[in-house]
Amino acid sequence: MSGPSASPARGLARLAALFSLRTISGKLIIGLALLFGVASVGVSVVTDHSLNSSLMSSLNQQLQAATDTWYGCVQHSSDPDHDSSRQPPPGGYGMCSNAGQAPGTFELLLTGNSVGYKNTVKKQCHLSAPDAAVLAALPSDTRQPPSGEGSAGPPEPPPARTYIRTLDSLGGQFLLTRVTGPEQGTTLVTGLSLATVQGTLEHVENTEHVVYAAVLVLALVVGTAMVQLSLRPLRRVAATATKVTELPLDSGEVTLPAGVPDSDPRTEVGRVGAAFNRMLFHVERALGRRAASEARLRRFAADASHELRTPLSAIRGYAELALRHPGPVPGDVTHALRRVESESARMTVLVDDLLLLARLDAGRPLEREPVDLSRLAIETTSDARVARGDHRWRLELPDEPVLVEGDEHRLHQVLANLLSNAGKHTPPGSTVSVALALGGGHGAPSETAVQRGVVPAGPRVELSITDDGPGIPPELLPELFERFTRGEFGRARDASAAGKSTGLGLAIVDAVVAAHGGAIVVTSRPGMTRFAILLPLLREPAGQPQASPV
C-alpha cells in the first residue's frame, strides 16, 4: 500500500522542488513564465488598443456618412421646390431614409424634445421613452448648409461630434451624432450599433487568450526541458560531492570518485566542473599525504612499542630482584626501587596499549569466534565489584545467553576499561549498572550525546554501562575517544586517580568496537552517564534468541 501512495507523493515533491524559488531551475523557469506572461499581456493590450482604434475610426466614418445621408434625406424631403406629389407624409421619411444606409442604422428626427420620426434600417425600432429622453439630452451641432449658386446637390453637413450611449430598448450601446435639422426646431440623431466592434474585439481577445496560453504552456515545457538539460552538469557535480561526503575521510587511505566530465572552460557550468575536478585532485593528494604520514606514524608507534617491551621487562625484573636482596637496603633506595617497578609497570601497560592501537589502525584482523556476552558481563562486573567495593554494582541480563562474533579477549578489555572508568570517576556509594538487551536502537544523537561508528543495520545487541556520577563535562564529550584524553579532576575520585590514567582506555574501546562492526553512544549529564555499545548479533546459533532490526 505504501508503494503506490508514495510514488505520487515523490512526484509532487519533485515538481515542487522543480518550481521552487530556492533552486536555480525554479527561478529560471518561473522567470521565463513571467517574461512570457508579461510579454503576452503587453502584446494583447497593444493589439486590443490598436484594433479598437481602427474599428472605431472606421465606424466613425460610417456614422458620418450615415449622418450626411440622413441629413440629405430630411433636407430633400423638406425642400419646397421639390415635387410635392413625391414628398413623404408628415413625419414619414421611409422613401429616402433606408436608401444608401447600412442595415441597423438608427435614424431619429426630434421636434423639440418629442420624437417626430424614428427608424432602424431593415429592423424594427422600439425606442422607449427613457432612451428617447437620453437622445434628447445629447448636445446638438449647429449646421448651416453653404449658400451659393450652382450647387450641384444638397449641401454636405460638416463632421459632427460623436457620443456613445446605451440604449437598452435598441439592444446595447450606440455611437451617435445629433445635428440641427434643416427645418426650424428640428434635430437629427443618427446612430450605429457598437455590437459589431465589441464582438470583433471579444473574438480577438478570446483567440489571443487561447494562443497565448498555448504558447505559455509550450514555453514552460520547452524551457523546463532546456533548463534541466543545462543544469544536468551541476547535478552531476552535486552527486559527486555527495559521494565524497559519504566517504570516511577522517583517517586511512581514501579513494575519491572520478571527477565530473563537464569541464569545458567556455561555459559557466564547465568552469564550475573544472574547478571541482581540481579541488578533488588537491583533496585526494592531501589525503594521500596524510594517509602516508599516518602509516609512518603507526609503523613508528608499533616498532617503538615492540622494541620498548623488552627493556621495560628487564627494568621491572631488575627492580624486583633488587627488592628481594636479603641484605639491608636503605629505605630511600627501597622506595626508589618500588617507584621504578611501579612506573615500569605503568609504562608496560602504556606500551601495550599503543601497540594494540597501532595494530588496530593497521587493520589487522581480530579473532572471530562466538563470544558469550552474558558471561563476559558477569565476569567483568564481578572483578569490578572486588576492585571497587565502595560502589553499588547492578547487573541486568536476559534469560538466555547472548552471543556475538568477535575477539573475547578484546571485548573483555572493552568492558574492563569502561567499568574501571566508572569506578574511578564516580564518588563512593555511586551505583553502576551493567545491562544487556537485544535489539537496542538509537536515533540521531542529542546535544548531550556522542556517537562513534555506525549502528549495525541487522539484528543487534546493546551492552550499556550507566552510572549516577557527576557526569562528563560537555566540552570534553567531542574529544572523549581521542588518544591521551584524560578526565578532569571533577569527575575523578581523587587527583591520583586522574593522574594515573594513560588517556588510551576509551580510544581502545572505540577501536575495538569499530573492529567488531559496532558503534558506541555516550550520553552524559549531571547525575547520569551512559555508555551504550551496539554490536551485531551472532547469526542463528543454536538456542540463540533473535532480535528484530529496529
C-alpha positions as CSV (number, residue, x, y, z in Angstrom):
1,M,0.0,0.0,0.0
2,S,2.9,2.4,0.7
3,G,4.5,1.9,-2.7
4,P,1.6,3.3,-4.9
5,S,0.8,6.1,-2.5
6,A,4.4,7.1,-2.1
7,S,5.0,7.4,-5.9
8,P,2.6,10.4,-6.4
9,A,4.0,12.0,-3.3
10,R,7.5,11.7,-4.7
11,G,6.3,13.1,-8.0
12,L,4.7,16.1,-6.3
13,A,7.8,16.6,-4.2
14,R,10.0,16.7,-7.3
15,L,7.5,19.0,-9.1
16,A,7.5,21.3,-6.1
17,A,11.3,21.3,-6.0
18,L,11.5,22.0,-9.7
19,F,9.4,25.1,-9.4
20,S,10.7,26.3,-6.1
21,L,12.2,29.7,-5.9
22,R,15.0,28.4,-3.8
23,T,16.5,26.5,-6.7
24,I,18.2,27.9,-9.8
25,S,15.9,25.8,-12.1
26,G,12.8,27.1,-10.3
27,K,14.0,30.7,-10.7
28,L,14.8,30.3,-14.4
29,I,11.5,28.5,-15.2
30,I,9.4,30.9,-13.2
31,G,11.3,33.9,-14.7
32,L,10.7,32.5,-18.2
33,A,7.0,32.1,-17.4
34,L,6.7,35.6,-16.0
35,L,8.6,37.0,-19.0
36,F,6.2,35.3,-21.5
37,G,3.2,36.3,-19.4
38,V,4.2,40.0,-19.2
39,A,5.0,39.9,-23.0
40,S,1.7,38.3,-23.7
41,V,-0.2,40.9,-21.7
42,G,1.7,43.7,-23.3
43,V,1.0,42.4,-26.8
44,S,-2.6,41.8,-26.0
45,V,-3.1,45.3,-24.6
46,V,-1.4,47.0,-27.6
47,T,-3.3,44.8,-30.1
48,D,-6.6,45.5,-28.5
49,H,-6.0,49.2,-28.3
50,S,-4.9,49.4,-31.9
51,L,-7.7,47.2,-33.2
52,N,-10.3,49.2,-31.1
53,S,-8.9,52.5,-32.5
54,S,-9.1,51.1,-36.1
55,L,-12.6,49.7,-35.7
56,M,-13.9,52.9,-34.0
57,S,-12.3,55.1,-36.7
58,S,-14.0,53.0,-39.4
59,L,-17.3,53.1,-37.6
60,N,-17.0,56.8,-37.1
61,Q,-16.5,57.3,-40.8
62,Q,-19.5,55.1,-41.5
63,L,-21.5,57.1,-39.0
64,Q,-20.5,60.5,-40.6
65,A,-21.6,59.1,-44.0
66,A,-24.9,57.9,-42.5
67,T,-25.4,61.3,-40.8
68,D,-24.9,63.0,-44.1
69,T,-27.3,60.7,-45.9
70,W,-30.0,61.1,-43.2
71,Y,-29.5,64.9,-43.2
72,G,-29.7,64.9,-47.0
73,C,-32.9,62.8,-46.9
74,V,-34.6,65.2,-44.5
75,Q,-33.4,68.2,-46.4
76,H,-34.6,66.8,-49.7
77,S,-38.0,65.9,-48.3
78,S,-38.5,69.4,-46.8
79,D,-37.4,71.3,-50.0
80,P,-40.3,73.5,-51.1
81,D,-39.1,73.3,-54.7
82,H,-39.4,69.5,-54.7
83,D,-42.4,67.8,-56.3
84,S,-45.0,67.7,-53.6
85,S,-46.6,64.6,-55.0
86,R,-43.4,62.6,-54.1
87,Q,-42.9,64.3,-50.8
88,P,-43.5,61.9,-47.9
89,P,-46.3,62.4,-45.5
90,P,-45.6,64.4,-42.3
91,G,-43.3,62.5,-40.1
92,G,-42.6,59.8,-42.6
93,Y,-39.2,59.6,-44.4
94,G,-39.3,56.0,-45.4
95,M,-38.8,56.8,-49.1
96,C,-35.3,58.0,-48.5
97,S,-34.2,57.1,-45.0
98,N,-33.4,53.5,-46.0
99,A,-31.7,54.4,-49.2
100,G,-27.9,54.1,-49.0
101,Q,-27.9,53.2,-45.3
102,A,-26.3,50.1,-43.8
103,P,-28.7,47.6,-42.1
104,G,-29.1,48.5,-38.4
105,T,-28.5,52.3,-38.9
106,F,-30.6,54.2,-36.4
107,E,-32.3,57.4,-37.6
108,L,-34.3,59.8,-35.4
109,L,-36.0,63.2,-36.1
110,L,-36.7,65.3,-33.0
111,T,-39.1,68.3,-32.9
112,G,-38.1,70.0,-29.8
113,N,-37.9,67.1,-27.3
114,S,-40.6,64.9,-29.0
115,V,-39.9,62.2,-31.5
116,G,-41.1,63.1,-34.9
117,Y,-39.7,60.1,-36.8
118,K,-37.7,57.0,-35.8
119,N,-36.3,54.2,-37.9
120,T,-33.8,51.4,-37.8
121,V,-32.8,50.3,-41.3
122,K,-34.2,46.8,-42.1
123,K,-35.0,46.3,-38.4
124,Q,-37.8,47.1,-36.1
125,C,-37.4,50.2,-34.0
126,H,-38.8,50.0,-30.5
127,L,-37.4,53.2,-28.9
128,S,-38.5,53.5,-25.3
129,A,-39.3,56.9,-23.6
130,P,-36.3,56.7,-21.3
131,D,-34.0,56.1,-24.3
132,A,-35.7,58.9,-26.2
133,A,-35.0,61.2,-23.3
134,V,-31.3,60.2,-23.3
135,L,-31.2,61.1,-27.0
136,A,-33.0,64.4,-26.5
137,A,-30.4,65.3,-23.9
138,L,-27.5,65.0,-26.4
139,P,-25.7,68.2,-27.3
140,S,-26.7,69.3,-30.8
141,D,-24.3,70.5,-33.5
142,T,-25.5,73.6,-35.3
143,R,-25.4,73.0,-39.1
144,Q,-25.9,75.7,-41.8
145,P,-25.8,74.5,-45.4
146,P,-23.4,76.6,-47.5
147,S,-25.2,79.0,-49.8
148,G,-24.3,79.8,-53.4
149,E,-25.4,79.3,-56.8
150,G,-24.6,76.4,-59.0
151,S,-24.8,73.9,-56.2
152,A,-24.8,70.5,-57.7
153,G,-26.8,68.9,-54.9
154,P,-27.8,69.1,-51.3
155,P,-25.1,70.7,-49.1
156,E,-22.9,68.4,-47.1
157,P,-23.1,68.9,-43.4
158,P,-19.8,69.4,-41.6
159,P,-18.4,66.5,-39.5
160,A,-20.5,66.0,-36.4
161,R,-19.4,65.2,-32.8
162,T,-20.0,61.6,-31.8
163,Y,-21.3,60.2,-28.5
164,I,-21.6,56.8,-27.0
165,R,-24.8,56.0,-25.2
166,T,-26.5,52.8,-24.0
167,L,-30.0,52.3,-25.5
168,D,-31.5,49.3,-23.8
169,S,-34.6,49.3,-26.0
170,L,-32.5,49.1,-29.1
171,G,-30.2,46.3,-27.8
172,G,-27.0,47.9,-26.4
173,Q,-24.5,50.7,-27.0
174,F,-24.6,53.0,-30.0
175,L,-22.2,55.6,-31.5
176,L,-24.5,58.6,-32.0
177,T,-24.5,62.1,-33.6
178,R,-27.0,64.8,-33.2
179,V,-27.2,67.7,-35.7
180,T,-29.6,70.6,-36.2
181,G,-32.2,69.7,-38.9
182,P,-32.9,71.7,-42.0
183,E,-36.3,72.7,-40.6
184,Q,-36.8,75.2,-37.7
185,G,-36.8,73.5,-34.3
186,T,-35.8,70.0,-35.5
187,T,-32.7,67.9,-34.8
188,L,-31.5,64.8,-36.4
189,V,-30.0,61.8,-34.5
190,T,-28.0,59.1,-36.3
191,G,-26.5,56.0,-34.7
192,L,-24.6,52.8,-35.4
193,S,-24.5,49.9,-33.0
194,L,-21.2,49.1,-31.3
195,A,-22.1,45.3,-31.2
196,T,-20.0,44.6,-34.2
197,V,-16.9,46.3,-32.8
198,Q,-17.4,44.7,-29.4
199,G,-18.0,41.3,-30.9
200,T,-14.8,41.6,-33.0
201,L,-12.8,42.7,-30.0
202,E,-14.1,39.9,-27.9
203,H,-13.4,37.3,-30.6
204,V,-9.8,38.6,-31.0
205,E,-9.3,38.7,-27.2
206,N,-10.5,35.1,-26.8
207,T,-8.3,34.0,-29.7
208,E,-5.3,35.8,-28.0
209,H,-6.1,34.1,-24.7
210,V,-6.1,30.6,-26.3
211,V,-2.9,31.3,-28.4
212,Y,-1.0,32.9,-25.5
213,A,-2.0,30.1,-23.1
214,A,-0.8,27.5,-25.6
215,V,2.4,29.5,-26.2
216,L,3.0,29.8,-22.5
217,V,2.5,26.1,-21.8
218,L,4.8,25.3,-24.8
219,A,7.4,27.7,-23.4
220,L,7.2,26.2,-20.0
221,V,7.6,22.7,-21.3
222,V,10.5,23.6,-23.7
223,G,12.0,25.9,-21.1
224,T,11.9,23.3,-18.3
225,A,13.5,20.7,-20.6
226,M,16.2,23.2,-21.6
227,V,16.9,24.3,-18.0
228,Q,17.0,20.7,-16.8
229,L,19.4,19.8,-19.7
230,S,21.6,22.8,-19.0
231,L,21.7,22.2,-15.2
232,R,22.4,18.5,-15.6
233,P,26.2,19.0,-15.2
234,L,25.6,20.8,-11.9
235,R,23.5,17.8,-10.7
236,R,26.5,15.6,-11.6
237,V,28.7,17.9,-9.5
238,A,26.3,17.7,-6.6
239,A,26.1,13.9,-6.9
240,T,29.9,13.6,-6.9
241,A,30.1,15.9,-3.9
242,T,27.5,13.8,-2.1
243,K,29.6,10.7,-2.7
244,V,32.6,12.5,-1.3
245,T,30.7,13.4,1.9
246,E,29.7,9.8,2.4
247,L,33.4,8.6,2.4
248,P,35.3,8.1,5.6
249,L,37.7,11.0,5.3
250,D,38.8,11.1,8.9
251,S,41.6,8.6,8.6
252,G,43.2,5.9,6.4
253,E,43.5,5.8,2.7
254,V,40.7,7.3,0.8
255,T,39.9,6.9,-2.9
256,L,37.8,9.8,-4.2
257,P,35.3,9.3,-7.1
258,A,36.3,10.4,-10.6
259,G,35.7,14.0,-11.5
260,V,32.8,15.2,-13.5
261,P,33.1,15.1,-17.3
262,D,31.7,18.6,-17.8
263,S,34.8,20.7,-17.7
264,D,34.6,22.9,-20.8
265,P,36.0,26.3,-19.8
266,R,33.9,28.0,-22.4
267,T,30.7,27.5,-20.4
268,E,29.8,28.6,-16.9
269,V,28.9,25.1,-15.8
270,G,32.1,23.8,-17.4
271,R,34.2,26.2,-15.4
272,V,32.4,25.0,-12.2
273,G,33.1,21.4,-13.2
274,A,36.8,22.1,-13.9
275,A,37.2,23.9,-10.6
276,F,35.5,21.0,-8.8
277,N,37.8,18.5,-10.5
278,R,40.9,20.5,-9.5
279,M,39.6,20.6,-5.9
280,L,39.1,16.8,-5.9
281,F,42.6,16.3,-7.2
282,H,44.1,18.5,-4.5
283,V,42.0,16.9,-1.8
284,E,42.9,13.4,-2.9
285,R,46.6,14.3,-3.0
286,A,46.4,15.9,0.5
287,L,44.5,12.8,1.8
288,G,47.1,10.6,0.3
289,R,49.9,12.5,2.0
290,R,48.0,12.4,5.3
291,A,47.5,8.6,4.9
292,A,51.2,8.1,4.2
293,S,52.1,10.2,7.3
294,E,49.6,8.2,9.4
295,A,51.1,4.9,8.1
296,R,54.6,6.0,9.0
297,L,53.4,7.1,12.5
298,R,51.6,3.8,13.0
299,R,54.7,1.9,12.0
300,F,56.8,4.0,14.3
301,A,54.4,3.5,17.2
302,A,54.3,-0.2,16.6
303,D,58.0,-0.6,16.2
304,A,58.8,1.6,19.2
305,S,56.2,-0.2,21.4
306,H,57.6,-3.5,20.3
307,E,61.1,-2.5,21.0
308,L,60.3,-0.9,24.4
309,R,58.6,-4.1,25.8
310,T,61.9,-5.9,26.2
311,P,63.8,-3.2,28.1
312,L,60.8,-2.4,30.2
313,S,60.5,-6.0,31.2
314,A,64.2,-6.1,32.1
315,I,63.8,-2.9,34.2
316,R,60.9,-4.5,36.1
317,G,62.9,-7.7,36.6
318,Y,66.0,-6.0,37.9
319,A,63.8,-3.8,40.2
320,E,62.0,-6.9,41.6
321,L,65.4,-8.7,42.0
322,A,66.9,-5.7,43.9
323,L,63.9,-5.6,46.2
324,R,64.4,-9.3,47.1
325,H,68.0,-8.7,48.2
326,P,68.4,-10.4,51.6
327,G,70.9,-7.8,52.9
328,P,70.0,-4.5,54.5
329,V,68.8,-1.9,52.0
330,P,68.4,1.8,52.9
331,G,64.8,3.0,53.0
332,D,65.2,5.6,50.3
333,V,66.7,3.0,48.0
334,T,63.8,0.7,48.6
335,H,61.3,3.5,47.9
336,A,63.2,4.3,44.7
337,L,63.2,0.7,43.6
338,R,59.4,0.4,44.2
339,R,58.8,3.6,42.2
340,V,60.9,2.1,39.4
341,E,58.9,-1.1,39.5
342,S,55.6,0.8,39.6
343,E,56.4,3.2,36.7
344,S,57.9,0.4,34.6
345,A,54.7,-1.5,35.1
346,R,52.7,1.6,34.1
347,M,55.0,2.1,31.1
348,T,54.5,-1.5,30.1
349,V,50.7,-1.0,30.1
350,L,51.1,2.2,28.0
351,V,53.3,0.5,25.5
352,D,50.9,-2.5,25.2
353,D,48.0,-0.1,24.6
354,L,50.0,1.8,22.0
355,L,50.9,-1.4,20.3
356,L,47.3,-2.6,20.3
357,L,46.1,0.7,18.8
358,A,48.8,0.6,16.1
359,R,47.7,-2.9,15.1
360,L,44.1,-2.0,15.1
361,D,44.8,1.1,13.0
362,A,46.8,-1.1,10.6
363,G,43.6,-3.1,10.0
364,R,45.0,-6.4,11.4
365,P,42.1,-8.8,11.8
366,L,40.9,-9.8,15.3
367,E,39.9,-13.3,16.3
368,R,36.4,-14.3,15.2
369,E,34.6,-16.8,17.3
370,P,31.3,-16.9,19.3
371,V,31.6,-14.8,22.5
372,D,29.0,-15.1,25.3
373,L,28.4,-11.5,26.3
374,S,26.3,-12.6,29.2
375,R,29.2,-14.5,30.8
376,L,31.6,-11.7,29.9
377,A,29.4,-9.1,31.7
378,I,29.1,-11.3,34.8
379,E,32.9,-11.8,35.0
380,T,33.9,-8.2,34.4
381,T,31.2,-6.9,36.9
382,S,32.4,-9.4,39.5
383,D,36.0,-8.2,39.0
384,A,34.9,-4.5,39.3
385,R,32.9,-5.3,42.5
386,V,36.0,-6.7,44.1
387,A,38.2,-3.8,42.9
388,R,35.6,-1.1,43.9
389,G,33.8,-2.4,46.9
390,D,32.6,1.1,47.9
391,H,30.3,1.2,44.9
392,R,26.9,-0.5,44.2
393,W,27.0,-2.7,41.2
394,R,23.9,-3.9,39.4
395,L,23.6,-6.4,36.5
396,E,20.6,-6.8,34.2
397,L,20.8,-9.7,31.8
398,P,18.3,-11.5,29.6
399,D,17.2,-15.1,30.5
400,E,19.1,-16.7,27.6
401,P,22.8,-16.2,26.8
402,V,23.6,-13.5,24.2
403,L,26.3,-14.4,21.7
404,V,28.2,-12.2,19.3
405,E,31.1,-13.0,16.9
406,G,34.4,-11.4,17.9
407,D,37.6,-11.5,20.0
408,E,36.7,-12.4,23.5
409,H,39.9,-11.0,25.0
410,R,39.4,-7.6,23.4
411,L,35.7,-7.4,24.3
412,H,36.7,-8.3,27.8
413,Q,39.2,-5.4,27.7
414,V,36.5,-3.1,26.5
415,L,34.2,-3.9,29.4
416,A,37.0,-3.8,31.9
417,N,38.1,-0.3,30.7
418,L,34.5,1.1,30.9
419,L,33.9,-0.4,34.3
420,S,37.2,0.8,35.6
421,N,36.4,4.4,34.3
422,A,33.0,4.2,36.0
423,G,34.7,3.2,39.3
424,K,37.5,5.8,39.0
425,H,35.4,8.8,38.1
426,T,32.4,8.4,40.4
427,P,32.4,9.0,44.2
428,P,32.0,6.2,46.7
429,G,28.4,5.0,47.1
430,S,27.6,5.6,43.4
431,T,25.6,3.0,41.5
432,V,26.9,1.4,38.3
433,S,24.5,-0.6,36.2
434,V,25.5,-3.1,33.5
435,A,22.6,-4.1,31.2
436,L,22.4,-6.4,28.2
437,A,19.5,-6.1,25.9
438,L,18.5,-7.4,22.4
439,G,17.7,-5.0,19.6
440,G,18.8,-1.8,21.1
441,G,18.3,1.2,18.8
442,H,19.3,4.8,18.8
443,G,18.1,7.8,16.8
444,A,20.2,10.8,16.0
445,P,22.5,11.7,18.9
446,S,21.2,14.6,21.0
447,E,23.3,17.6,22.0
448,T,24.4,15.8,25.2
449,A,25.4,12.6,23.3
450,V,28.3,11.5,21.1
451,Q,28.2,8.5,18.7
452,R,31.2,6.7,17.3
453,G,30.8,4.3,14.5
454,V,27.8,3.2,12.5
455,V,24.9,1.4,14.3
456,P,24.6,-2.2,12.8
457,A,21.7,-2.5,10.4
458,G,20.7,-6.1,11.2
459,P,19.8,-7.8,14.5
460,R,22.0,-6.3,17.2
461,V,22.7,-6.4,21.0
462,E,23.1,-3.4,23.3
463,L,25.5,-3.6,26.2
464,S,25.3,-0.5,28.4
465,I,27.2,0.8,31.5
466,T,25.3,3.5,33.4
467,D,26.4,5.4,36.5
468,D,24.9,8.2,38.6
469,G,28.1,10.1,39.0
470,P,28.7,13.8,38.3
471,G,28.8,13.3,34.5
472,I,31.3,14.2,31.8
473,P,31.9,17.9,31.1
474,P,30.2,18.9,27.9
475,E,33.4,20.4,26.4
476,L,35.1,17.0,26.9
477,L,32.4,15.0,25.1
478,P,33.5,15.7,21.5
479,E,37.1,14.6,22.3
480,L,36.3,11.8,24.6
481,F,37.6,9.0,22.4
482,E,40.7,10.8,21.2
483,R,44.0,9.4,22.3
484,F,45.6,10.8,25.5
485,T,42.3,12.4,26.6
486,R,42.1,12.4,30.3
487,G,39.1,13.2,32.5
488,E,39.2,16.3,34.7
489,F,39.6,16.1,38.4
490,G,36.0,17.0,39.0
491,R,34.8,13.6,37.7
492,A,37.8,11.6,39.2
493,R,37.6,10.3,42.7
494,D,40.9,11.9,43.6
495,A,43.9,13.5,42.0
496,S,45.8,10.3,41.9
497,A,43.1,8.5,40.0
498,A,43.1,11.2,37.4
499,G,46.8,11.4,37.1
500,K,47.3,7.6,36.7
501,S,45.1,7.5,33.6
502,T,47.1,6.9,30.3
503,G,44.3,8.5,28.2
504,L,44.2,5.5,25.9
505,G,41.4,3.5,27.5
506,L,38.4,4.9,25.6
507,A,40.5,5.1,22.4
508,I,41.0,1.3,22.7
509,V,37.3,0.9,23.4
510,D,36.4,2.9,20.2
511,A,38.9,1.0,18.1
512,V,37.9,-2.5,19.3
513,V,34.1,-1.7,18.9
514,A,34.7,-0.4,15.4
515,A,36.8,-3.5,14.5
516,H,33.7,-5.6,15.5
517,G,31.4,-3.6,13.2
518,G,29.6,-1.9,16.0
519,A,29.0,1.6,17.4
520,I,29.2,3.3,20.8
521,V,26.9,6.0,22.0
522,V,27.7,8.1,25.1
523,T,25.1,10.2,26.9
524,S,26.1,12.3,29.8
525,R,24.6,14.9,32.1
526,P,24.9,15.6,35.8
527,G,23.6,12.5,37.7
528,M,23.8,10.1,34.7
529,T,26.5,8.9,32.3
530,R,25.7,6.0,29.9
531,F,28.0,4.2,27.5
532,A,25.9,2.0,25.1
533,I,27.8,-0.5,22.9
534,L,25.9,-1.8,19.9
535,L,27.2,-5.0,18.3
536,P,25.9,-7.3,15.6
537,L,24.2,-10.3,17.0
538,L,25.6,-13.7,16.0
539,R,23.5,-15.1,13.2
540,E,21.3,-18.0,14.3
541,P,23.4,-20.0,16.7
542,A,21.8,-22.9,18.4
543,G,19.5,-21.7,21.2
544,Q,20.3,-18.0,20.4
545,P,17.3,-15.6,20.8
546,Q,16.9,-13.4,17.7
547,A,16.1,-9.7,17.8
548,S,14.3,-7.9,15.1
549,P,16.0,-4.9,13.5
550,V,14.8,-1.6,15.0
